[in-house]
Every structure is written in structure tokens, then in C-alpha cells.
Amino acid sequence: METMNSLDVISSLCKRRGFIFHSSEVYGGINGFWDYGPMGCEMKRNIKEDWWRFTVRNREDVAGLDATIIMHPAIWKASGHLDTFSDPMCTCRACKKLMRADQVWDILTEGPIGQSLQALLAEGADIGKLAAWCKGKGQGLAPNLAAVQNADALTAAVEALKAAPEKYATVQSLYTLFAQLADSSPCPYCGGELTEPRPFNLMFKTIVGPVEDPANVAYLRPETAQAIFAQFLNVLATSRQTVPFGIAQMGKSFRNEVTPRNYTFRSREFEQMELEYFIRPDEAVELMFGRVTTMADNPDLSTPQDAWGWEVWHKYWVEQRKAWIQACGLPASSFEEYWQKPDELAHYARACVDILYAFPFGTQELEGIAARSDFDLSQHQKHSGKSMEVFDEALKLAAAKLDDAAKAAFTEKVAADWAAHGKDADAARAFVAKLFEGRFVPHVIEPSAGVDRMMLALLCNAYEEQKLTDEKGKDDSRVVMHFSPRIAPVKVAVFPLVKNKPEVYNKAREVFEHLRRRYAAFWDEGGAIGRRYRRQDEIGTPWCVTVDFQTLDDGTFTVRDRDTMQQERMTLEQLKAKIEDALI
Ligand code: GAP
């Protein structure tokens, strides 16, 4: 049994079997955009439906939303995206290529220059060979590298190598030496000098209406989350929900990524599945229940409790997300939690956990769960002039039970706590006064997942190349995608054993027609049964049904299991029960 889940192998299977195609391929493709083919769109739909079922339908405290992609541009001012949603980008002064400043070394290492230098270092090349590289291969690979272009720079590099060879034992240090640049990185494509990094806003701009005027500029949403905040009041008014509750949305998002890479991992058009879960501020919880449960209390996270503070809600959602990821078929051993360090957090965030998956190109973010305080709703309150406060009757009643002295003590306790965290004590007093009236701007926990990244992880995880021995003892092999039945694009394939016997053929059609009313089913009548199995293995179909002569007698057919390759005879009712069981 062998598994070679490099990205090239996965992408080639995805193309061959209709999962993922390069967008606009007939015109040479367009960088950062991907299309999902017949199998891919079924699988993607399954991921989204499963997320929706888990996040919305199976809960009583989450309502759904389906908002537009283009929204009022003021939303992006309020959210901070207009001013700060940018990547640092630099340009090569020589070859004019643009790149993300933080990806220069990755591009170098993965590209032909890095590979060539790495090979030299790996074989322990001496100074002569390194200099020969500059006069030979380097001319084609990195023509704008100083040591490749001029003899003086090459001499200086050789002298530095002689003086301290150990300093140049990595591709990065060697390349910088050859570039003879003291204080900036060289271009990873040609060796030229890069400009200073400049912020590049990632939002796609468009014009609404026929007039190309700056007043008509709008943006394709870079995340689905902001529509949830912008529609918070409407959903609250119409859903009969009260805090704590969530609003979920999934759909397309767009980011003009400077360097889209790693297949669909970083795309310019992608889909997100986001939940904004609104909770009471901890101070409101304390007023109501006299205490705030924190993680130090070692709470049971299986069922939400009234006295939970933000920290417990955050951890609860981390656990919920991990449970869903596993239910989709990613083993717990394949992903990990990364808790962002205080200096990595956005200024308003209290905590953020990235769920990292071990992709073939490295362990990278699959999704994130952030505790965002009341930042988003407060920003929209400030920019729209509309109050985003909720009225909480239970909170007002709890506050009414306090006498004036207790209220004053509570107020000063909160003011001191805010001051200790560098926040304004007067603002704390105003905030507590509102709490006594039962009013506050909810805080939010945000689990935010990418459909395309989840799909890529599931594809990488499912792929296996197996070496087999056929019934005649000959070596054989197969590629099999071990998708969980819930996610598999096709649940069941139906084959007639033979095509030229109408009774068998028609019975098989009957079984197929019956199954496809309920499940994504596939009909295949071409070629030997073994080849038909292999085709289904490559798209991860869990069960293959073969209708034969015995079916005509007793109604049973063979059901072949994708993973064990074992066959079992059963009736249609038994098969349906088996499928239902696996899809729950
Ligand atoms: N509302 C929060 C937010 O958008 P994010 O970390 O920027 O947070 C959330 O994005 C998730 O969306 C990521 O964890 C990832 O799964 C997905 N995502 C973000 N940018 C992406 C891209 N360029 N291509 C594919 N998926 C992306």
C-alpha cells in the first residue's frame, strides 16, 4: 500500500476525473481561479450542505442568511477592510514581477533558482563550483543577480565565501550574497532588486451602474462575515432569537491575492462558510449569574451553559469545529490547533485559533475561530448611526435586584478592570449603566471556514495508491479516494452485469432509477466490471451494485465495498438501510 499525495498527483486526478479544472482553460487559464467539474461540484455541495446541517439545521440557536456579494461600500470602511485589508507587495525593478513581500523566500525555494542552488549546496559544492554557477547556469536562471552580471560582484562574493563559508550554507544566504544587496531581498524570479514593500488592498473593485465615477465604486466582498453584522438587526427582529445566538452564511468571497498558489489553497475567488455567534459581554453574565465560567473552571463543553464567559464559548466553538471536520472524514491526527500569540492577534481580538491541516505543501490554515469582542457591531453602530444594542430582559431584571451600593461597587469593579487593560474607565461606567438597563452590544465568536480549503484537505486525505494482487496472482494497482460517504460525490454506482440481456439490463435500470431518486447515483454499463470498479474507486464511490441473473430470481444484487473490495449480496431495502446509516 502506497500513498503519494503530492499536490501534482492530486491535481492530475482532479482534472482526469472531473473534480477541478483551471478556470477558462481553453484560453490558457486565469491565475487564482478554479472551476469545479461534475464530481467536484457534487462534493463541494456535500461539504456545504453538511456544514449547513451541522451549524444551522441541527441547532435551535443559529439562523441563516444569504446576502449579496456587492454591498454598500461603507460596510468596508466600517469593518476596516478599506484601510487595512492589504498585503505588503513588492515589485522587481528589473523584471517588473509583483509578489508578496512575505513570500519572496518561499517563491525562491520552490522555483528553479532555489532548486538549482539547493542542489549545489546538497552536493557540498566548493567555491569554484559556486562561482561557476554564476558564470554558467545562473546566466539563464537569474540574469539580474549582481554576481551573475558583473565580475566585481562575483569577486566580492568569492572573497566572502572564502572568509566565512559557513555563513552561506543556505539557499537564502547564498542568494543574498550573489545579489550583493545589503538591506533588501533579491527578486526570486531573476535576482534583480526589489522595491520596498507597499500595502496592496486585496478587495476587487467594480462600478455599480453605468457611470464610471468614484462615487459608484463598490467592492466584491472579501468575506461573507460583514453582511451578517450589517443585517444583524433584521435577523434579530425576524428570527425570534435572543443572545446568545448565531447567524450563519456561506457563499463566494473574493480577494485579489498577490500570489495565488498551492492549487486551490489560495484562490482569488473562493467560498466561505462563516458563523457569527453573538454572546453577552462577560460583565452582563456576571451581573446575571454572579460569576463567569472560565476555562479555569474546567467546564463540560458538550452543552452551552448560561454562565459561560467568552473564553468558554470560544473553546466550545473550537471543539464544535473540530468535531465537524472529523465528521467529514479528516482524522484528528491530520490537523492541529494553533493558538495565535498575543502579538499576532488583531487589536480587537481576544483569542484566535487556526485549525492547521498537514497539506502536501506544508501545515497550513484550514479555518480559524476568533473571539472578536464587540468590535464589528460597534464599528457598524458608529459608522451607520444605528444602534446595534440588544435589549435583554433577564439582564435588566437581574440588575434591578441590586441595591444602589451594590450597583456602585459593580460599576467601580468594571471600571478598574477596564483601566487595568488600558481601556477608558469612564467608558466602562457608561457601559455598565446600559447593562443596568438591560442593554449591550453583543460580543462575537467567529468560526470561519473555507469550502475550497476543506475540499482540498479532503482530497489530499482521501487519496491512496494501492498495490494489489489480482485473482490470477498478478500484480495490480488502483487509485482509491477514501471519502466519507457523506462527502463522496457519488454514493452508489449501478452496473448491469451484461448489456445484451434485456431482463438483466432493465432490472439494473430499475434499481438505478430507484436509488437516484434519493442519492447521487451513477450508471455505468461500459467495459469489464473490474474496470468499472476502478473508475468508481477514483471518484471515491463507497458502493457499487452489480445486477446479475440471480437478481431476476431473488431480487438480491452484489454490493461491492470501496475500501475492503468485498462483495455482499443484499436486497434494495438492505442497501438503502446501509446507505442511510452511513449518511446520518
Ligand atoms: N471573516 C474572517 C475571515 O475571513 P480569514 O482567515 O481571512 O478570516 C477565513 O478567512 C477562511 O477562509 C480561511 O481559514 C480559509 O479557509 C478561507 N480563505 C481565506 N482566504 C482564502 C483564499 N484566498 N483562498 C481560499 N480560501 C481562503
Boltz pocket constraint, residues with backbone or C-beta under 6 A from the ligand:
constraints:
  - pocket:
      binder: B
      contacts: [[A, 222], [A, 223], [A, 224], [A, 225], [A, 255], [A, 257], [A, 264], [A, 265], [A, 266], [A, 267], [A, 268], [A, 269], [A, 270], [A, 271], [A, 272], [A, 274], [A, 365], [A, 366], [A, 367], [A, 368], [A, 446], [A, 448], [A, 449], [A, 450], [A, 451], [A, 452], [A, 453], [A, 454]]
      max_distance: 6.0
